[in-house]
Amino acid sequence: MVMFMMTVKDLISKLEKINPNRRVVVRGYEEGYCDIHDISIVPLKLDVNEEWYYGPHSKEEDGEECVFLYGKNHLSEK
């Protein structure tokens, strides 16, 4: 099994090569893309969800602290 994990160092290294005025987005709930509205630290238990419709990690208070990029559809609030 190949596991991919990006660290802040990896992210910075990649971002340094990109025009700093570019927009940053995340995948939408089912389709499309959302602008990032916030960055936070969340505690996650890693590799606990096997269902295809969940991400593999789950939020747990005693989990590993990870960086979370949060996006939302601002048009859905109308």
Secondary structure, DSSP 4 states (H G I P E B T S, - for coil): -------HHHHHHHHTTS-TTS--EEE-SSSSEEEEEEEEEEEEE-S---STTS-S-EE-TTSEEEEEEEE--GGGG-
